[in-house]
Each structure stands twice: as structure tokens, then as C-alpha cells.
């Protein structure tokens, strides 16, 4: 199973989980996904509450 297919089937998987499935390091998975044009955020971006006064 290719990493792109695995990510498609498991979109919420962490890099270390993908790496464990393919028996490699998280850095290797990150590099391979980047080469395929797939990027993954490490964490969601912070959002500000716009209704709160300054």
C-alpha cells in the first residue's frame, strides 16, 4: 500500500503512525509525502475570538 493511499484512507493519522505502518521514520514519511505534493499540518492554526474587546 502506498503512502498516498494510506493517507487517503486514514486522513487523521499522525506521521509517526504512518511511519510505524511502513516501518520507517516520521521524517521519511514527511519527505515522501512532500515529494508527492501532500502536506500535513502538525497542529491546527490558532484562532482569535473577534468578539472579545481589546
Backbone as ProteinMPNN parsed JSONL, in Angstrom:
{"seq_chain_A": "XXXXXXXXXXXXXXXXXXXXXXXXXXXXXXXXXXXXXXXXXXXXXXXXXXXXXX", "coords_chain_A": {"N_chain_A": [[0.842, -1.182, 0.0], [0.611, 2.167, -0.885], [1.955, 5.252, 0.476], [0.329, 7.527, -0.147], [-2.171, 6.382, -0.653], [-2.664, 5.254, 1.84], [-2.812, 7.546, 3.449], [-5.046, 8.681, 2.301], [-6.997, 6.863, 3.11], [-6.735, 7.023, 5.833], [-7.048, 9.818, 6.973], [-6.668, 11.255, 9.338], [-4.419, 10.321, 10.564], [-1.372, 10.412, 12.386], [2.02, 11.418, 11.61], [3.902, 9.729, 12.819], [2.386, 7.437, 13.195], [1.85, 6.65, 10.581], [4.457, 6.168, 9.793], [5.091, 3.998, 11.452], [3.414, 2.068, 10.356], [4.588, 1.713, 7.833], [7.099, 0.965, 8.564], [9.305, 2.816, 8.98], [10.905, 6.043, 9.494], [9.344, 9.027, 10.884], [10.246, 11.331, 9.672], [11.038, 10.402, 7.173], [8.565, 9.677, 6.102], [7.345, 12.193, 6.028], [8.99, 13.509, 4.168], [8.549, 11.892, 1.889], [5.782, 12.255, 1.459], [5.782, 14.974, 0.959], [7.178, 15.043, -1.451], [5.259, 13.906, -3.047], [3.449, 15.876, -3.134], [1.717, 16.185, -1.045], [0.838, 17.732, 1.868], [0.993, 18.057, 5.415], [-0.449, 19.39, 8.312], [1.014, 20.031, 11.451], [-0.357, 20.822, 13.689], [-3.553, 22.331, 14.406], [-4.243, 25.683, 13.221], [-4.044, 28.593, 15.333], [-6.854, 30.378, 16.493], [-8.41, 33.558, 16.806], [-10.695, 35.068, 19.024], [-12.919, 37.142, 17.723], [-14.917, 38.671, 18.793], [-14.287, 39.49, 21.274], [-13.407, 42.276, 23.255], [-10.607, 44.545, 22.927]], "CA_chain_A": [[0.0, 0.0, 0.0], [1.408, 3.378, -0.993], [1.639, 6.266, 1.494], [-0.784, 8.384, -0.568], [-3.399, 5.612, -0.442], [-2.839, 5.119, 3.282], [-3.266, 8.846, 3.944], [-6.419, 8.832, 1.832], [-7.868, 6.018, 3.92], [-6.57, 7.419, 7.236], [-6.667, 11.235, 6.888], [-6.342, 11.826, 10.637], [-3.255, 9.62, 11.112], [-0.162, 11.188, 12.637], [3.176, 10.957, 10.84], [4.535, 8.578, 13.485], [1.54, 6.27, 12.957], [2.104, 6.25, 9.194], [5.811, 5.618, 9.784], [5.042, 2.671, 12.068], [2.771, 1.177, 9.384], [5.531, 1.44, 6.744], [8.374, 0.584, 9.178], [10.336, 3.815, 8.687], [10.827, 7.174, 10.411], [8.363, 10.068, 10.562], [10.895, 12.254, 8.737], [10.973, 9.763, 5.856], [7.179, 9.806, 5.649], [7.139, 13.606, 5.721], [9.698, 13.787, 2.913], [7.87, 11.185, 0.798], [4.507, 12.926, 1.197], [6.097, 16.267, 0.352], [7.533, 14.766, -2.841], [4.011, 13.595, -3.75], [2.593, 17.056, -3.123], [0.781, 16.104, 0.079], [1.393, 18.344, 3.07], [0.191, 17.814, 6.61], [-0.221, 20.329, 9.401], [1.328, 19.372, 12.71], [-1.433, 21.167, 14.612], [-4.446, 23.315, 13.792], [-3.84, 27.068, 13.482], [-4.733, 29.268, 16.425], [-7.858, 31.344, 16.052], [-8.714, 34.58, 17.795], [-12.097, 35.384, 19.193], [-13.036, 38.515, 17.242], [-15.95, 39.392, 19.532], [-13.719, 39.933, 22.546], [-12.809, 43.615, 23.134], [-9.162, 44.629, 23.182]], "C_chain_A": [[0.884, 1.242, 0.0], [1.008, 4.378, 0.087], [0.454, 7.148, 1.114], [-2.122, 7.675, -0.366], [-3.703, 5.487, 1.047], [-3.378, 6.413, 3.875], [-4.706, 9.104, 3.5], [-7.414, 8.042, 2.664], [-7.839, 6.399, 5.397], [-6.153, 8.894, 7.286], [-6.273, 11.862, 8.22], [-5.128, 11.167, 11.29], [-2.074, 10.572, 11.283], [0.987, 10.61, 11.821], [3.817, 9.729, 11.485], [3.698, 7.311, 13.317], [1.733, 5.74, 11.536], [3.475, 5.585, 9.103], [5.838, 4.21, 10.378], [4.438, 1.654, 11.1], [3.744, 0.766, 8.281], [6.929, 1.074, 7.242], [9.512, 1.515, 8.746], [10.18, 4.953, 9.69], [9.777, 8.179, 9.952], [8.947, 11.066, 9.565], [10.856, 11.7, 7.313], [9.572, 9.881, 5.27], [6.902, 11.242, 5.227], [7.773, 13.954, 4.383], [8.983, 13.141, 1.728], [6.547, 11.861, 0.445], [4.727, 14.284, 0.538], [6.449, 16.097, -1.123], [6.293, 14.464, -3.684], [3.058, 14.783, -3.792], [1.54, 17.046, -2.032], [1.461, 16.719, 1.292], [0.44, 18.099, 4.226], [0.56, 18.831, 7.669], [0.082, 19.538, 10.67], [0.231, 19.629, 13.739], [-2.33, 22.211, 13.956], [-3.992, 24.736, 14.113], [-4.651, 27.666, 14.621], [-5.733, 30.256, 15.848], [-8.118, 32.331, 17.175], [-10.216, 34.783, 17.844], [-12.276, 36.855, 18.838], [-14.097, 39.307, 17.997], [-15.431, 39.928, 20.858], [-13.092, 41.309, 22.388], [-11.331, 43.595, 23.486], [-8.854, 45.419, 24.423]], "O_chain_A": [[1.808, 1.347, 0.807], [-0.128, 4.367, 0.561], [-0.355, 7.484, 1.979], [-3.099, 8.3, 0.047], [-4.855, 5.6, 1.466], [-4.288, 6.39, 4.702], [-5.493, 9.682, 4.249], [-8.537, 8.49, 2.897], [-8.792, 6.135, 6.13], [-5.003, 9.187, 7.613], [-5.61, 12.899, 8.236], [-4.84, 11.434, 12.457], [-1.817, 11.424, 10.433], [0.938, 9.456, 11.394], [4.226, 8.8, 10.789], [4.253, 6.212, 13.297], [1.775, 4.53, 11.318], [3.64, 4.57, 8.427], [6.529, 3.331, 9.863], [4.895, 0.513, 11.029], [3.737, -0.384, 7.841], [7.844, 0.893, 6.439], [10.534, 1.073, 8.223], [9.403, 4.838, 10.637], [9.371, 8.187, 8.79], [8.228, 11.587, 8.712], [10.661, 12.451, 6.358], [9.411, 10.153, 4.08], [6.292, 11.479, 4.184], [7.153, 14.624, 3.557], [8.827, 13.769, 0.68], [6.225, 12.023, -0.732], [3.958, 14.695, -0.332], [6.059, 16.919, -1.953], [6.273, 14.73, -4.886], [1.993, 14.714, -4.405], [0.578, 17.811, -2.085], [2.536, 16.277, 1.698], [-0.768, 17.954, 4.034], [1.739, 19.103, 7.898], [-0.526, 18.498, 10.924], [-0.076, 18.764, 14.559], [-1.895, 22.904, 13.036], [-3.413, 24.969, 15.174], [-5.802, 27.289, 14.844], [-5.473, 30.892, 14.827], [-8.053, 31.979, 18.352], [-10.91, 34.682, 16.833], [-11.827, 37.727, 19.582], [-14.161, 40.527, 17.842], [-16.093, 40.748, 21.493], [-12.305, 41.505, 21.461], [-10.867, 42.742, 24.242], [-7.686, 45.583, 24.776]]}, "name": "protein", "num_of_chains": 1, "seq": "XXXXXXXXXXXXXXXXXXXXXXXXXXXXXXXXXXXXXXXXXXXXXXXXXXXXXX"}
